[in-house]
Amino acid sequence: MAVLSTANAVTTTLLCFFIFFISLSHQQPPLDSAEQEAVYAVLNSLNPTIPWRTLFSDDLCLSAPHGIVCDYPLPSSSSTTEQSQSAHVVELSFGYVSDETPNPPCSDNATLNPLLFTSFPYLRKLFFYKCFNSTQSSHLSDLPPLPPTLEELVFIENPAFVTPLAPFLRNLTALRRLVLVGNGFSGEVPPQIGAFADLEEVTLSGNQLSGEVPASLGLLKKVKILDLSHNTFKGCVPEKLGNLTQLLKLDLSYNGFGCKIPESLRGLQCLEFLDMSFNGFGNFGVPLFLGEIPRLKEVYLSGNLLSGVIPEIWENLGGVVKIGFSEIGLTGKIPASMGVYLKNLSYLGLDNNKLEGPVPEELGLLEFADEINLENNNLTGRVPFSAKNGHKIKLAGNRGLCFHNQISCSGENGGRVGQLKPCKKTAVTVPAAVLFNGASLVGFDPLTLVLGFLFVFTGF
């Protein structure tokens, strides 16, 4: 009986909670009627093949496609206006991503409805994924300003969305995330972006942006990700980027930057990812300050004009897992310290340089290495890699290298060692006095003598 009584009590409690939440949901105000009509219009412009009004005929805050999110006003006895008693759209996400985020899909002839800019005064997030993909770009100009309440602006892979960046960003001082990847944004990054004090991410990769990067980016004290890769920026990297003390990722790759990589970047003490590859950074060598960034995990400088030797900066960089120093004019020897201190290294790219001398034995002890690329240098001597990592070693283009039988030269499983020859076995030198002076044979171990003869005359 006690058990039944307890079960009944639990059931009654759950029923009361259920009734409470049902009644609470009925007390929620409906979506503002103007915003509801604007949502229908936007959906129809993005995909007119779907009967949106038929599928979602009720209040869109209670029944809406995934990606449309509302917020309700806080209860207040002083709020009497109709607008203050209405729900409002705060998030709009378009373009099917996956089954986990099944946003409304965009059609091949999707167009941008201007109501997006004027009809959602409470909007906090706007997201487009692969919505504007037509081969004929639609050049947009004189767009109305987006609502100043916007905190996240995300456009990913919309190549037909072609517009200057500066007017698109005006008045967005509440932004926290600015992610514009693979679109048609053009022009310069406006200096006013430095006034967006709450920005935590600025990703502008894969657009048509140009000009010089404004020094005002150094005012974004909260930014953790700065990615300007795959554009056509030029000039020098601003020294003030060294003020971004919270920065975790800096990617400036595939641009036209020149001058010297600024020394001020040593101030990025939280930095984990640095990519400056494929620019025009000049003849100043690999920056020594890299050794002063203790949290660094990945660093890429490939495709620049740095030249010089690989510096001895690795002692404090035990967390580094990937290094890309391909085709930057490196000379001299590969320092053994790389193998000593970089125990977690999984990728090392030193190919297409002018490195010489032997491959350090210590590199052969890197047990986590997925790929070591030393192709097209002037390296000589014995290859120190064993069979367990030899299949991912790339050594082609080094005529002076040779291998022992513990590493194959077949190039299987992704390895490329080229036309390396087997190393000649080193002969044991037997003193001439032992060989030709009978008196000196006294007390000499016969087995040692026989082995000496074999090494000298047969190479065995």
C-alpha positions as CSV (number, residue, x, y, z in Angstrom):
1,M,0.0,0.0,0.0
2,A,2.9,2.4,0.8
3,V,4.4,1.7,-2.6
4,L,1.1,2.4,-4.4
5,S,0.6,5.6,-2.3
6,T,4.1,6.8,-3.3
7,A,3.5,6.1,-6.9
8,N,0.2,7.9,-6.9
9,A,1.8,10.9,-5.3
10,V,4.5,11.0,-8.0
11,T,1.9,10.7,-10.7
12,T,-0.1,13.5,-9.3
13,T,2.9,15.7,-9.0
14,L,4.0,15.1,-12.6
15,L,0.4,15.7,-13.8
16,C,0.3,19.0,-11.9
17,F,3.6,20.1,-13.5
18,F,2.3,19.1,-17.0
19,I,-0.9,21.1,-16.5
20,F,1.2,24.0,-15.2
21,F,3.4,24.1,-18.3
22,I,0.5,23.7,-20.7
23,S,-1.3,26.6,-19.1
24,L,1.9,28.6,-19.1
25,S,2.4,28.0,-22.9
26,H,-1.1,29.2,-23.5
27,Q,-0.3,32.4,-21.7
28,Q,2.6,33.1,-24.1
29,P,1.8,36.0,-26.4
30,P,1.7,35.3,-30.2
31,L,4.3,36.3,-32.7
32,D,4.1,39.9,-33.8
33,S,1.8,39.7,-36.9
34,A,4.1,41.9,-39.1
35,E,7.1,39.6,-38.3
36,Q,5.1,36.5,-39.1
37,E,4.2,37.8,-42.5
38,A,7.8,38.8,-43.1
39,V,9.0,35.3,-42.2
40,Y,6.6,33.8,-44.8
41,A,7.8,36.3,-47.4
42,V,11.5,35.5,-46.7
43,L,10.9,31.7,-46.8
44,N,9.1,32.0,-50.1
45,S,11.9,34.1,-51.7
46,L,14.4,31.4,-50.6
47,N,12.4,28.4,-51.7
48,P,9.1,29.0,-53.5
49,T,8.6,25.3,-54.2
50,I,7.6,24.6,-50.6
51,P,4.0,25.6,-49.4
52,W,5.2,27.3,-46.2
53,R,1.9,28.8,-45.2
54,T,0.2,25.4,-45.5
55,L,2.8,23.5,-43.6
56,F,3.2,26.1,-40.9
57,S,-0.2,27.8,-40.7
58,D,-0.2,28.6,-36.9
59,D,1.7,30.9,-34.8
60,L,5.3,30.5,-36.0
61,C,6.6,30.8,-32.5
62,L,4.7,27.6,-31.5
63,S,5.1,25.7,-34.8
64,A,7.9,26.8,-37.2
65,P,10.6,25.3,-39.4
66,H,13.8,24.5,-37.6
67,G,16.0,27.6,-37.6
68,I,13.3,30.1,-36.7
69,V,13.5,31.0,-33.1
70,C,11.3,33.4,-31.1
71,D,11.7,35.1,-27.7
72,Y,9.0,36.2,-25.4
73,P,8.8,39.4,-23.5
74,L,9.3,39.3,-19.7
75,P,6.1,39.8,-17.8
76,S,5.6,43.3,-16.7
77,S,2.5,45.1,-15.3
78,S,3.6,48.3,-16.9
79,S,3.8,46.8,-20.4
80,T,0.6,47.8,-22.1
81,T,1.5,48.3,-25.7
82,E,0.7,45.6,-28.3
83,Q,4.3,45.3,-29.4
84,S,5.6,44.7,-25.9
85,Q,3.0,41.9,-25.4
86,S,4.1,40.1,-28.7
87,A,6.7,37.5,-29.2
88,H,9.6,38.4,-31.6
89,V,11.9,36.5,-34.0
90,V,15.4,36.5,-32.6
91,E,17.1,33.8,-34.8
92,L,16.8,33.1,-38.5
93,S,18.9,30.2,-40.0
94,F,18.5,29.1,-43.6
95,G,20.1,26.5,-45.7
96,Y,20.0,22.8,-44.9
97,V,23.1,21.7,-43.0
98,S,22.4,18.2,-41.7
99,D,19.8,16.1,-40.1
100,E,20.9,17.5,-36.7
101,T,20.3,21.1,-38.0
102,P,17.6,20.8,-40.7
103,N,17.2,24.5,-41.5
104,P,14.8,25.4,-44.3
105,P,16.5,24.4,-47.5
106,C,17.2,27.0,-50.2
107,S,16.3,26.4,-53.8
108,D,18.7,26.9,-56.8
109,N,17.1,30.3,-57.6
110,A,16.9,31.7,-54.0
111,T,16.8,35.4,-53.7
112,L,17.4,37.8,-50.8
113,N,14.3,39.5,-49.5
114,P,14.9,43.0,-48.3
115,L,12.4,42.4,-45.4
116,L,15.3,40.6,-43.7
117,F,16.9,43.9,-43.1
118,T,13.8,45.9,-42.0
119,S,11.2,43.6,-40.4
120,F,13.0,41.9,-37.5
121,P,14.0,44.6,-35.0
122,Y,14.9,42.0,-32.3
123,L,17.0,39.7,-34.5
124,R,20.1,38.4,-32.7
125,K,21.3,35.7,-35.2
126,L,21.2,35.5,-39.0
127,F,22.6,32.4,-40.7
128,F,22.8,31.4,-44.4
129,Y,24.4,28.2,-45.6
130,K,24.8,27.5,-49.4
131,C,21.7,29.5,-50.3
132,F,23.0,31.8,-53.0
133,N,25.0,29.5,-55.3
134,S,23.8,30.4,-58.8
135,T,26.5,30.7,-61.4
136,Q,25.4,34.2,-62.3
137,S,26.3,36.4,-59.3
138,S,23.7,38.9,-58.1
139,H,25.5,42.1,-57.3
140,L,23.7,43.7,-54.3
141,S,24.0,47.4,-53.5
142,D,22.2,49.9,-51.4
143,L,21.1,47.3,-48.9
144,P,19.3,48.6,-45.8
145,P,21.2,48.3,-42.6
146,L,20.8,45.1,-40.6
147,P,19.2,45.5,-37.1
148,P,21.7,46.8,-34.5
149,T,20.6,44.0,-32.2
150,L,22.4,41.4,-34.3
151,E,25.0,39.3,-32.3
152,E,25.8,36.6,-34.8
153,L,26.1,37.1,-38.6
154,V,27.1,33.9,-40.4
155,F,27.2,33.5,-44.2
156,I,28.9,30.3,-45.4
157,E,29.5,29.3,-49.0
158,N,27.2,31.8,-50.8
159,P,29.4,32.7,-53.8
160,A,26.6,34.5,-55.6
161,F,26.1,36.9,-52.7
162,V,28.3,39.8,-54.0
163,T,28.4,43.0,-52.1
164,P,30.9,45.4,-50.5
165,L,31.7,44.5,-46.9
166,A,31.8,48.0,-45.4
167,P,28.1,49.0,-45.8
168,F,27.0,45.5,-44.9
169,L,28.5,45.9,-41.4
170,R,27.3,49.4,-40.5
171,N,25.7,49.8,-37.1
172,L,26.4,46.2,-36.0
173,T,28.1,47.2,-32.7
174,A,26.5,44.3,-30.7
175,L,28.2,41.6,-32.9
176,R,29.9,38.8,-31.1
177,R,30.5,36.4,-34.1
178,L,31.2,37.6,-37.6
179,V,31.6,34.5,-39.9
180,L,31.6,35.2,-43.6
181,V,33.2,32.3,-45.4
182,G,33.3,31.5,-49.2
183,N,31.0,34.4,-50.3
184,G,31.4,37.3,-52.6
185,F,32.1,40.1,-50.1
186,S,34.5,42.7,-51.6
187,G,36.3,45.9,-50.8
188,E,38.3,46.7,-47.6
189,V,37.6,45.8,-44.0
190,P,36.2,49.0,-42.6
191,P,38.3,50.7,-39.8
192,Q,35.0,51.0,-37.9
193,I,35.2,47.3,-37.1
194,G,37.5,48.2,-34.2
195,A,34.4,49.7,-32.4
196,F,32.7,46.3,-32.3
197,A,34.0,45.8,-28.8
198,D,32.2,42.5,-28.1
199,L,33.5,40.6,-31.1
200,E,35.0,37.2,-30.2
201,E,35.3,35.8,-33.7
202,V,36.2,37.5,-37.0
203,T,36.3,34.9,-39.9
204,L,36.3,36.5,-43.3
205,S,38.0,33.7,-45.3
206,G,37.4,32.9,-49.0
207,N,36.0,36.2,-50.1
208,Q,37.2,39.0,-52.5
209,L,38.4,41.3,-49.9
210,S,41.4,43.5,-50.7
211,G,43.5,46.5,-49.5
212,E,45.3,46.8,-46.3
213,V,44.1,45.4,-43.0
214,P,43.1,48.2,-40.6
215,A,45.1,48.6,-37.4
216,S,41.9,49.1,-35.6
217,L,41.5,45.2,-35.5
218,G,44.0,45.5,-32.6
219,L,41.2,47.1,-30.5
220,L,39.2,43.9,-30.4
221,K,40.3,42.8,-26.9
222,K,37.8,39.9,-26.7
223,V,38.5,38.3,-30.1
224,K,39.7,34.7,-30.0
225,I,39.6,33.9,-33.7
226,L,40.9,36.1,-36.5
227,D,40.8,34.5,-39.9
228,L,41.4,36.6,-43.0
229,S,42.7,33.8,-45.2
230,H,42.1,33.3,-48.9
231,N,41.6,36.9,-49.9
232,T,43.8,39.5,-51.7
233,F,45.0,41.6,-48.8
234,K,48.3,43.4,-49.2
235,G,50.7,45.6,-47.3
236,C,52.1,44.9,-43.8
237,V,50.4,43.1,-41.0
238,P,49.5,45.7,-38.4
239,E,51.8,45.7,-35.3
240,K,48.7,46.3,-33.2
241,L,47.5,42.7,-33.8
242,G,50.0,41.9,-31.0
243,N,47.5,43.5,-28.6
244,L,45.0,40.7,-29.1
245,T,46.0,38.9,-25.9
246,Q,43.0,36.5,-25.9
247,L,43.6,35.3,-29.5
248,L,43.7,31.5,-30.0
249,K,43.8,31.4,-33.8
250,L,45.4,33.8,-36.3
251,D,45.1,32.8,-40.0
252,L,46.4,35.2,-42.6
253,S,47.3,32.6,-45.2
254,Y,46.9,32.9,-49.0
255,N,47.0,36.7,-49.3
256,G,49.5,39.2,-50.5
257,F,51.0,40.4,-47.3
258,G,54.6,41.5,-47.4
259,C,57.1,43.3,-45.2
260,K,58.3,41.4,-42.0
261,I,56.1,39.3,-39.8
262,P,55.7,41.7,-36.9
263,E,57.6,41.1,-33.7
264,S,54.6,42.3,-31.7
265,L,53.0,38.9,-32.2
266,R,55.1,37.6,-29.3
267,G,52.4,39.2,-27.2
268,L,49.9,36.5,-28.3
269,Q,50.6,34.4,-25.3
270,C,47.3,32.4,-25.7
271,L,47.9,31.6,-29.4
272,E,47.5,28.0,-30.4
273,F,47.2,28.2,-34.2
274,L,49.3,30.5,-36.5
275,D,49.1,30.3,-40.3
276,M,51.0,33.0,-42.3
277,S,51.7,30.7,-45.3
278,F,51.6,31.7,-48.9
279,N,52.2,35.4,-48.7
280,G,55.2,37.6,-49.5
281,F,56.9,37.9,-46.2
282,G,60.4,39.0,-46.8
283,N,64.0,37.8,-46.2
284,F,64.0,38.0,-42.4
285,G,64.1,34.3,-41.5
286,V,61.8,32.2,-39.2
287,P,60.7,34.5,-36.4
288,L,62.5,33.8,-33.2
289,F,59.6,35.0,-31.1
290,L,57.7,31.8,-32.0
291,G,59.8,30.2,-29.2
292,E,58.1,32.6,-26.7
293,I,54.5,31.5,-27.4
294,P,54.2,28.6,-25.1
295,R,50.7,27.3,-26.1
296,L,51.5,27.1,-29.8
297,K,50.3,23.8,-31.3
298,E,50.3,24.5,-35.1
299,V,52.5,26.9,-37.1
300,Y,52.6,27.3,-40.8
301,L,54.9,29.6,-42.7
302,S,55.1,27.8,-46.1
303,G,55.3,29.6,-49.4
304,N,57.0,32.8,-48.2
305,L,60.5,34.2,-48.8
306,L,61.9,33.9,-45.3
307,S,65.2,32.1,-46.0
308,G,67.8,31.6,-43.3
309,V,68.3,28.6,-41.0
310,I,65.9,26.7,-38.8
311,P,66.4,28.5,-35.4
312,E,67.0,26.7,-32.1
313,I,63.6,27.8,-30.5
314,W,62.0,24.5,-29.7
315,E,62.8,24.0,-26.0
316,N,59.6,25.7,-24.8
317,L,57.3,24.4,-27.5
318,G,56.7,20.8,-26.4
319,G,53.0,21.2,-27.3
320,V,53.6,21.8,-31.0
321,V,52.0,19.1,-33.2
322,K,52.2,20.5,-36.7
323,I,54.9,22.6,-38.4
324,G,54.7,23.7,-42.1
325,F,58.0,25.3,-43.2
326,S,57.8,24.2,-46.9
327,E,59.3,26.3,-49.7
328,I,60.6,29.2,-47.6
329,G,64.3,29.2,-48.7
330,L,65.7,27.4,-45.6
331,T,69.4,26.6,-45.6
332,G,71.8,24.8,-43.2
333,K,71.0,21.7,-41.2
334,I,67.9,20.3,-39.5
335,P,68.5,20.9,-35.8
336,A,68.4,17.7,-33.7
337,S,66.5,19.7,-31.0
338,M,63.3,19.4,-33.1
339,G,63.3,15.7,-32.4
340,V,64.4,16.2,-28.8
341,Y,61.7,18.6,-27.7
342,L,58.8,18.1,-30.1
343,K,57.7,14.7,-28.8
344,N,54.1,15.3,-29.8
345,L,54.9,16.2,-33.4
346,S,52.5,14.7,-36.0
347,Y,53.4,16.7,-39.1
348,L,56.7,18.2,-40.2
349,G,56.9,19.9,-43.6
350,L,60.5,21.0,-44.5
351,D,60.3,20.1,-48.2
352,N,61.4,22.2,-51.2
353,N,64.1,24.1,-49.3
354,K,67.9,24.1,-49.5
355,L,68.6,22.1,-46.3
356,E,71.8,20.0,-46.2
357,G,73.6,17.6,-44.0
358,P,72.2,14.5,-42.3
359,V,68.7,13.8,-41.1
360,P,69.0,13.9,-37.3
361,E,68.6,10.6,-35.6
362,E,66.2,12.2,-33.2
363,L,63.6,12.6,-35.9
364,G,63.4,8.9,-36.2
365,L,62.2,8.7,-32.6
366,L,59.0,10.8,-33.1
367,E,56.4,8.1,-32.4
368,F,53.4,10.2,-33.2
369,A,54.5,11.5,-36.5
370,D,51.9,10.9,-39.3
371,E,54.0,12.6,-42.0
372,I,57.5,13.9,-42.3
373,N,58.2,15.6,-45.6
374,L,61.8,16.4,-46.4
375,E,61.6,16.2,-50.2
376,N,63.7,18.2,-52.6
377,N,66.5,19.4,-50.3
378,N,70.3,18.6,-50.3
379,L,70.2,16.1,-47.4
380,T,72.9,13.4,-47.2
381,G,73.7,10.3,-45.2
382,R,71.6,7.5,-43.7
383,V,67.9,7.8,-43.2
384,P,67.1,7.3,-39.5
385,F,63.5,6.2,-39.9
386,S,62.3,2.7,-39.1
387,A,59.7,0.5,-40.8
388,K,56.9,1.7,-38.4
389,N,57.1,5.2,-39.6
390,G,58.8,4.8,-43.0
391,H,55.5,4.5,-44.9
392,K,54.7,8.2,-44.2
393,I,58.2,9.6,-44.8
394,K,58.7,11.7,-47.9
395,L,62.4,11.9,-49.0
396,A,62.4,12.1,-52.8
397,G,64.7,14.6,-54.4
398,N,67.6,14.1,-51.9
399,R,70.3,12.3,-53.9
400,G,72.7,12.1,-51.0
401,L,70.4,10.1,-48.8
402,C,70.6,6.3,-48.4
403,F,68.6,3.8,-46.5
404,H,69.2,0.6,-44.5
405,N,67.0,-2.4,-44.9
406,Q,64.7,-1.4,-42.0
407,I,63.0,1.2,-44.2
408,S,61.5,0.4,-47.6
409,C,62.1,2.6,-50.6
410,S,59.0,1.4,-52.4
411,G,56.9,4.4,-51.4
412,E,54.0,2.4,-50.2
413,N,51.1,3.8,-48.1
414,G,51.8,7.4,-48.9
415,G,55.5,7.5,-48.4
416,R,57.8,8.9,-51.2
417,V,61.5,8.2,-50.8
418,G,62.4,8.4,-54.5
419,Q,65.5,6.6,-55.9
420,L,67.3,6.2,-52.6
421,K,70.1,3.6,-52.6
422,P,71.0,1.2,-49.8
423,C,73.8,2.6,-47.6
424,K,77.2,0.9,-47.9
425,K,78.2,-1.1,-44.9
426,T,80.9,0.7,-42.9
427,A,84.1,-1.3,-42.8
428,V,85.9,-1.9,-39.5
429,T,89.3,-0.5,-39.6
430,V,92.0,-3.0,-38.5
431,P,95.3,-1.4,-37.7
432,A,98.1,-2.2,-40.2
433,A,100.3,-3.5,-37.4
434,V,97.8,-6.2,-36.7
435,L,97.6,-7.3,-40.3
436,F,101.2,-7.2,-41.3
437,N,103.3,-7.3,-38.2
438,G,103.4,-10.8,-37.0
439,A,104.9,-9.7,-33.7
440,S,101.8,-7.7,-32.9
441,L,99.6,-10.8,-33.2
442,V,100.7,-12.1,-29.9
443,G,97.9,-12.0,-27.4
444,F,95.4,-10.9,-30.1
445,D,92.0,-12.7,-30.0
446,P,91.8,-14.9,-33.2
447,L,88.1,-14.3,-33.7
448,T,88.6,-10.6,-33.7
449,L,91.4,-11.0,-36.3
450,V,89.2,-13.1,-38.6
451,L,86.3,-10.6,-38.4
452,G,88.7,-7.8,-39.2
453,F,89.9,-9.6,-42.3
454,L,86.3,-10.2,-43.4
455,F,85.3,-6.6,-43.0
456,V,88.3,-5.3,-44.9
457,F,88.2,-7.7,-47.8
458,T,84.5,-8.6,-48.2
459,G,82.5,-5.8,-46.5
460,F,80.7,-8.3,-44.3
